[in-house]
Structures are given as C-alpha cells and as structure tokens.
Amino acid sequence: MRIGDVARRAGVSTRALRYYEEQGLLASQRAPSGQRTYPESAVERVRLIQQFYAAGVPSRTILQLMPYVDAGHGSREAFALLTAERDRITAAMADLAAARDALDRMIDIANHPTAEHCPALREPPWTPYHPDAVAPATPDHDASGRPTAGIR
C-alpha cells in the first residue's frame, strides 16, 4: 500500500507517516521506484499511534510500548509505562489548575482593586516620566517635577 493510501485510510497526513517512521513507530519498504510501501496492518497501527497521542502519550513512550503491542499481550512494564504517563498528566493538570486559580485571583483583584493589592491606590497616580503628569511640589522639585535645588 502506498503512503497516500495509508494516510487517507488512517485519517492522517503523509507528513505524519514520515514522522512516525523517523520516530521508529512505523516501518515501510521501498519500491524499486523509491516510493514507500506499507503492509495493510499499517493503517491499524497508525490509528493506534493516534490514540496514544490523543491520550497525551509522547512518541518516546509509544516507542517503548510498541514491542508489547507487537507481541499481542500486555505486561507489567507496559502497565507501568501507561501508569507513569497518567501520573505525569495528572500532575500537569494540577499545575494548570493552580495557575488558573492564580489567574482567577488576579482577575478578581483587577476587577475589585483595594489599596492592599494595588500600589496605585496607595500613592498618587503620577510619574515624572509621563508627559501629562503633574507632580506635587516638594522642597527639591517644583510642580512640573524639575529640581529646584540651587534656585532660591
């Protein structure tokens, strides 16, 4: 079967198939013309690879799992690999939930600012670097923020 046929039947791009080959997940033969040819079983294998990717399993782990798939049975090692991936994803989800919660707090503070959380509410909202800002006069600066030292 040619690369385009496998890609169409499996619902992936030919580029994806080439990538799977580069990763060692899929094998092809070369026809005398140089075209890749695949066995009929390649379609099912590509669909399985897609299921692993959809489950968040990276290619390096899929590569480790494939010998068990090819042998046609599970093992403690395959179970341990899948469990480790689930644990990695669970930890990533917890990290994302914590980040989301932190953003929710920041959004709440932005929508309901208080002096505790917003320095601008504690100090005058001016800066001498802003062209429209008017600074309060001090003993060393006039109202425009220019130094008055030596001018008396």
PyRosetta script that sets phi, psi and omega in degrees:
from pyrosetta import init, pose_from_sequence

init()
pose = pose_from_sequence("MRIGDVARRAGVSTRALRYYEEQGLLASQRAPSGQRTYPESAVERVRLIQQFYAAGVPSRTILQLMPYVDAGHGSREAFALLTAERDRITAAMADLAAARDALDRMIDIANHPTAEHCPALREPPWTPYHPDAVAPATPDHDASGRPTAGIR")
pose.set_psi(1, 138.1)
pose.set_omega(1, -178.3)
pose.set_phi(2, -83.2)
pose.set_psi(2, 162.3)
pose.set_omega(2, -174.2)
pose.set_phi(3, -58.1)
pose.set_psi(3, -40.8)
pose.set_omega(3, 179.8)
pose.set_phi(4, -64.7)
pose.set_psi(4, -36.0)
pose.set_omega(4, 178.9)
pose.set_phi(5, -66.7)
pose.set_psi(5, -44.7)
pose.set_omega(5, 178.5)
pose.set_phi(6, -62.6)
pose.set_psi(6, -45.7)
pose.set_omega(6, -178.8)
pose.set_phi(7, -59.4)
pose.set_psi(7, -47.1)
pose.set_omega(7, -178.8)
pose.set_phi(8, -63.5)
pose.set_psi(8, -46.8)
pose.set_omega(8, -177.0)
pose.set_phi(9, -69.2)
pose.set_psi(9, -32.1)
pose.set_omega(9, -179.4)
pose.set_phi(10, -89.1)
pose.set_psi(10, -12.8)
pose.set_omega(10, 179.0)
pose.set_phi(11, 77.7)
pose.set_psi(11, 32.6)
pose.set_omega(11, 177.9)
pose.set_phi(12, -129.2)
pose.set_psi(12, 173.3)
pose.set_omega(12, 177.7)
pose.set_phi(13, -87.1)
pose.set_psi(13, 160.6)
pose.set_omega(13, 175.4)
pose.set_phi(14, -65.6)
pose.set_psi(14, -30.8)
pose.set_omega(14, 177.2)
pose.set_phi(15, -62.1)
pose.set_psi(15, -40.6)
pose.set_omega(15, 177.5)
pose.set_phi(16, -60.8)
pose.set_psi(16, -42.1)
pose.set_omega(16, 179.6)
pose.set_phi(17, -63.0)
pose.set_psi(17, -41.2)
pose.set_omega(17, 177.5)
pose.set_phi(18, -62.9)
pose.set_psi(18, -40.3)
pose.set_omega(18, 178.1)
pose.set_phi(19, -62.5)
pose.set_psi(19, -44.5)
pose.set_omega(19, 178.8)
pose.set_phi(20, -59.7)
pose.set_psi(20, -37.9)
pose.set_omega(20, 176.4)
pose.set_phi(21, -65.0)
pose.set_psi(21, -45.1)
pose.set_omega(21, 178.8)
pose.set_phi(22, -58.7)
pose.set_psi(22, -35.8)
pose.set_omega(22, -179.0)
pose.set_phi(23, -81.1)
pose.set_psi(23, -6.5)
pose.set_omega(23, -179.4)
pose.set_phi(24, 82.3)
pose.set_psi(24, 15.1)
pose.set_omega(24, -177.8)
pose.set_phi(25, -88.3)
pose.set_psi(25, -20.3)
pose.set_omega(25, -174.5)
pose.set_phi(26, -143.1)
pose.set_psi(26, 142.1)
pose.set_omega(26, 179.7)
pose.set_phi(27, -120.7)
pose.set_psi(27, 147.3)
pose.set_omega(27, 175.7)
pose.set_phi(28, -134.1)
pose.set_psi(28, 165.5)
pose.set_omega(28, 172.9)
pose.set_phi(29, -109.3)
pose.set_psi(29, 161.3)
pose.set_omega(29, 176.3)
pose.set_phi(30, -107.0)
pose.set_psi(30, 130.2)
pose.set_omega(30, 174.0)
pose.set_phi(31, -73.7)
pose.set_psi(31, 163.1)
pose.set_omega(31, 177.5)
pose.set_phi(32, -54.7)
pose.set_psi(32, -28.0)
pose.set_omega(32, 179.0)
pose.set_phi(33, -79.8)
pose.set_psi(33, -5.3)
pose.set_omega(33, 179.7)
pose.set_phi(34, 95.7)
pose.set_psi(34, -7.1)
pose.set_omega(34, -179.8)
pose.set_phi(35, -74.6)
pose.set_psi(35, 147.3)
pose.set_omega(35, 175.6)
pose.set_phi(36, -74.3)
pose.set_psi(36, 139.5)
pose.set_omega(36, 172.4)
pose.set_phi(37, -129.5)
pose.set_psi(37, 145.1)
pose.set_omega(37, -175.8)
pose.set_phi(38, -126.2)
pose.set_psi(38, 153.5)
pose.set_omega(38, 173.2)
pose.set_phi(39, -75.0)
pose.set_psi(39, 163.1)
pose.set_omega(39, 178.7)
pose.set_phi(40, -56.2)
pose.set_psi(40, -34.2)
pose.set_omega(40, -178.0)
pose.set_phi(41, -66.5)
pose.set_psi(41, -12.8)
pose.set_omega(41, -179.1)
pose.set_phi(42, -62.7)
pose.set_psi(42, -33.7)
pose.set_omega(42, -178.4)
pose.set_phi(43, -62.6)
pose.set_psi(43, -47.7)
pose.set_omega(43, 179.4)
pose.set_phi(44, -64.9)
pose.set_psi(44, -38.8)
pose.set_omega(44, 179.3)
pose.set_phi(45, -64.1)
pose.set_psi(45, -42.8)
pose.set_omega(45, 178.9)
pose.set_phi(46, -63.7)
pose.set_psi(46, -40.2)
pose.set_omega(46, 177.3)
pose.set_phi(47, -62.1)
pose.set_psi(47, -39.4)
pose.set_omega(47, 177.3)
pose.set_phi(48, -65.7)
pose.set_psi(48, -43.5)
pose.set_omega(48, 177.1)
pose.set_phi(49, -58.4)
pose.set_psi(49, -42.6)
pose.set_omega(49, 178.1)
pose.set_phi(50, -62.4)
pose.set_psi(50, -38.5)
pose.set_omega(50, 177.2)
pose.set_phi(51, -63.8)
pose.set_psi(51, -42.2)
pose.set_omega(51, 176.7)
pose.set_phi(52, -60.9)
pose.set_psi(52, -46.0)
pose.set_omega(52, 178.9)
pose.set_phi(53, -61.7)
pose.set_psi(53, -42.5)
pose.set_omega(53, 179.1)
pose.set_phi(54, -62.0)
pose.set_psi(54, -28.6)
pose.set_omega(54, 178.7)
pose.set_phi(55, -84.5)
pose.set_psi(55, 1.7)
pose.set_omega(55, 177.8)
pose.set_phi(56, 86.4)
pose.set_psi(56, 12.5)
pose.set_omega(56, -178.8)
pose.set_phi(57, -84.3)
pose.set_psi(57, 125.1)
pose.set_omega(57, 180.0)
pose.set_phi(58, -74.5)
pose.set_psi(58, 160.8)
pose.set_omega(58, -175.3)
pose.set_phi(59, -59.9)
pose.set_psi(59, -34.9)
pose.set_omega(59, -179.3)
pose.set_phi(60, -64.3)
pose.set_psi(60, -34.5)
pose.set_omega(60, 178.0)
pose.set_phi(61, -77.1)
pose.set_psi(61, -38.2)
pose.set_omega(61, 176.3)
pose.set_phi(62, -58.2)
pose.set_psi(62, -42.3)
pose.set_omega(62, 178.9)
pose.set_phi(63, -59.7)
pose.set_psi(63, -38.5)
pose.set_omega(63, 177.9)
pose.set_phi(64, -69.6)
pose.set_psi(64, -29.9)
pose.set_omega(64, -178.2)
pose.set_phi(65, -80.7)
pose.set_psi(65, -26.5)
pose.set_omega(65, -172.7)
pose.set_phi(66, -59.4)
pose.set_psi(66, -36.2)
pose.set_omega(66, 176.3)
pose.set_phi(67, -59.6)
pose.set_psi(67, -34.9)
pose.set_omega(67, 177.9)
pose.set_phi(68, -71.0)
pose.set_psi(68, -37.3)
pose.set_omega(68, 176.3)
pose.set_phi(69, -63.9)
pose.set_psi(69, -46.2)
pose.set_omega(69, -178.4)
pose.set_phi(70, -64.4)
pose.set_psi(70, -32.0)
pose.set_omega(70, 178.7)
pose.set_phi(71, -75.4)
pose.set_psi(71, -17.5)
pose.set_omega(71, 176.6)
pose.set_phi(72, 82.5)
pose.set_psi(72, 17.1)
pose.set_omega(72, 177.5)
pose.set_phi(73, -150.6)
pose.set_psi(73, 158.5)
pose.set_omega(73, 177.9)
pose.set_phi(74, -84.6)
pose.set_psi(74, 177.0)
pose.set_omega(74, 177.7)
pose.set_phi(75, -158.6)
pose.set_psi(75, 169.0)
pose.set_omega(75, 176.0)
pose.set_phi(76, -61.5)
pose.set_psi(76, -37.4)
pose.set_omega(76, -179.3)
pose.set_phi(77, -64.7)
pose.set_psi(77, -44.5)
pose.set_omega(77, 178.9)
pose.set_phi(78, -64.1)
pose.set_psi(78, -42.6)
pose.set_omega(78, 178.2)
pose.set_phi(79, -61.2)
pose.set_psi(79, -42.3)
pose.set_omega(79, 179.4)
pose.set_phi(80, -63.8)
pose.set_psi(80, -40.1)
pose.set_omega(80, 177.9)
pose.set_phi(81, -62.5)
pose.set_psi(81, -46.2)
pose.set_omega(81, -179.9)
pose.set_phi(82, -66.5)
pose.set_psi(82, -38.7)
pose.set_omega(82, 177.9)
pose.set_phi(83, -64.6)
pose.set_psi(83, -41.6)
pose.set_omega(83, 178.3)
pose.set_phi(84, -62.7)
pose.set_psi(84, -39.4)
pose.set_omega(84, 178.0)
pose.set_phi(85, -66.3)
pose.set_psi(85, -41.6)
pose.set_omega(85, 177.5)
pose.set_phi(86, -61.4)
pose.set_psi(86, -43.0)
pose.set_omega(86, 179.4)
pose.set_phi(87, -64.0)
pose.set_psi(87, -39.4)
pose.set_omega(87, 177.2)
pose.set_phi(88, -62.2)
pose.set_psi(88, -43.8)
pose.set_omega(88, -179.9)
pose.set_phi(89, -67.2)
pose.set_psi(89, -39.9)
pose.set_omega(89, 178.2)
pose.set_phi(90, -61.5)
pose.set_psi(90, -43.0)
pose.set_omega(90, 178.1)
pose.set_phi(91, -64.2)
pose.set_psi(91, -41.3)
pose.set_omega(91, 178.2)
pose.set_phi(92, -63.5)
pose.set_psi(92, -38.6)
pose.set_omega(92, 178.2)
pose.set_phi(93, -64.9)
pose.set_psi(93, -39.6)
pose.set_omega(93, 178.1)
pose.set_phi(94, -64.1)
pose.set_psi(94, -41.4)
pose.set_omega(94, 177.9)
pose.set_phi(95, -63.2)
pose.set_psi(95, -42.9)
pose.set_omega(95, 178.7)
pose.set_phi(96, -65.7)
pose.set_psi(96, -38.3)
pose.set_omega(96, 178.3)
pose.set_phi(97, -64.3)
pose.set_psi(97, -40.8)
pose.set_omega(97, 177.9)
pose.set_phi(98, -64.2)
pose.set_psi(98, -41.0)
pose.set_omega(98, 177.8)
pose.set_phi(99, -64.4)
pose.set_psi(99, -42.5)
pose.set_omega(99, 178.0)
pose.set_phi(100, -61.6)
pose.set_psi(100, -43.0)
pose.set_omega(100, 179.7)
pose.set_phi(101, -63.3)
pose.set_psi(101, -39.8)
pose.set_omega(101, 177.2)
pose.set_phi(102, -63.7)
pose.set_psi(102, -41.1)
pose.set_omega(102, 177.2)
pose.set_phi(103, -65.6)
pose.set_psi(103, -38.9)
pose.set_omega(103, 176.9)
pose.set_phi(104, -59.4)
pose.set_psi(104, -42.7)
pose.set_omega(104, 178.3)
pose.set_phi(105, -63.4)
pose.set_psi(105, -41.6)
pose.set_omega(105, 180.0)
pose.set_phi(106, -65.9)
pose.set_psi(106, -39.9)
pose.set_omega(106, 178.0)
pose.set_phi(107, -64.1)
pose.set_psi(107, -42.0)
pose.set_omega(107, 178.7)
pose.set_phi(108, -62.5)
pose.set_psi(108, -43.3)
pose.set_omega(108, 178.6)
pose.set_phi(109, -64.4)
pose.set_psi(109, -41.3)
pose.set_omega(109, 179.5)
pose.set_phi(110, -63.9)
pose.set_psi(110, -34.9)
pose.set_omega(110, 179.3)
pose.set_phi(111, -80.8)
pose.set_psi(111, -20.9)
pose.set_omega(111, -178.4)
pose.set_phi(112, -138.0)
pose.set_psi(112, 66.8)
pose.set_omega(112, -174.7)
pose.set_phi(113, -67.2)
pose.set_psi(113, 145.2)
pose.set_omega(113, 173.8)
pose.set_phi(114, -130.7)
pose.set_psi(114, 162.9)
pose.set_omega(114, 179.1)
pose.set_phi(115, -62.0)
pose.set_psi(115, -29.0)
pose.set_omega(115, 179.0)
pose.set_phi(116, -61.6)
pose.set_psi(116, -39.2)
pose.set_omega(116, -175.2)
pose.set_phi(117, -101.6)
pose.set_psi(117, -15.0)
pose.set_omega(117, -172.5)
pose.set_phi(118, -126.0)
pose.set_psi(118, 103.6)
pose.set_omega(118, 179.9)
pose.set_phi(119, -56.7)
pose.set_psi(119, -29.6)
pose.set_omega(119, -178.8)
pose.set_phi(120, -63.3)
pose.set_psi(120, -25.7)
pose.set_omega(120, 178.1)
pose.set_phi(121, -82.0)
pose.set_psi(121, -12.0)
pose.set_omega(121, 179.4)
pose.set_phi(122, -94.1)
pose.set_psi(122, -26.6)
pose.set_omega(122, -174.6)
pose.set_phi(123, -125.0)
pose.set_psi(123, 159.8)
pose.set_omega(123, 177.4)
pose.set_phi(124, -59.5)
pose.set_psi(124, 139.2)
pose.set_omega(124, -176.9)
pose.set_phi(125, -81.3)
pose.set_psi(125, 56.4)
pose.set_omega(125, 177.4)
pose.set_phi(126, -130.7)
pose.set_psi(126, 158.5)
pose.set_omega(126, 173.5)
pose.set_phi(127, -142.3)
pose.set_psi(127, 137.5)
pose.set_omega(127, -178.9)
pose.set_phi(128, -65.7)
pose.set_psi(128, -10.8)
pose.set_omega(128, -179.4)
pose.set_phi(129, -87.0)
pose.set_psi(129, -14.7)
pose.set_omega(129, -179.7)
pose.set_phi(130, -83.3)
pose.set_psi(130, 130.2)
pose.set_omega(130, -174.9)
pose.set_phi(131, -63.6)
pose.set_psi(131, -25.6)
pose.set_omega(131, -178.8)
pose.set_phi(132, -97.3)
pose.set_psi(132, 0.5)
pose.set_omega(132, -174.9)
pose.set_phi(133, -75.3)
pose.set_psi(133, 144.2)
pose.set_omega(133, 175.0)
pose.set_phi(134, -121.6)
pose.set_psi(134, 113.1)
pose.set_omega(134, -177.9)
pose.set_phi(135, -86.2)
pose.set_psi(135, 148.9)
pose.set_omega(135, 175.5)
pose.set_phi(136, -68.3)
pose.set_psi(136, 147.2)
pose.set_omega(136, 179.0)
pose.set_phi(137, -70.2)
pose.set_psi(137, 140.6)
pose.set_omega(137, 176.5)
pose.set_phi(138, -129.7)
pose.set_psi(138, 170.8)
pose.set_omega(138, 179.3)
pose.set_phi(139, -59.1)
pose.set_psi(139, -27.8)
pose.set_omega(139, -177.4)
pose.set_phi(140, -100.9)
pose.set_psi(140, -9.2)
pose.set_omega(140, -175.8)
pose.set_phi(141, -139.3)
pose.set_psi(141, 147.1)
pose.set_omega(141, 175.5)
pose.set_phi(142, -86.7)
pose.set_psi(142, -175.3)
pose.set_omega(142, -175.4)
pose.set_phi(143, -64.4)
pose.set_psi(143, -23.0)
pose.set_omega(143, 178.2)
pose.set_phi(144, -87.6)
pose.set_psi(144, -0.9)
pose.set_omega(144, 178.3)
pose.set_phi(145, 91.3)
pose.set_psi(145, 1.4)
pose.set_omega(145, 179.1)
pose.set_phi(146, -79.5)
pose.set_psi(146, 141.8)
pose.set_omega(146, 179.9)
pose.set_phi(147, -63.6)
pose.set_psi(147, 142.6)
pose.set_omega(147, 178.5)
pose.set_phi(148, -109.7)
pose.set_psi(148, 2.1)
pose.set_omega(148, -177.8)
pose.set_phi(149, -57.4)
pose.set_psi(149, 131.7)
pose.set_omega(149, 178.2)
pose.set_phi(150, 85.1)
pose.set_psi(150, -8.5)
pose.set_omega(150, 178.4)
pose.set_phi(151, -105.3)
pose.set_psi(151, 103.4)
pose.set_omega(151, 179.8)
pose.set_phi(152, -141.5)
pose.dump_pdb("model.pdb")
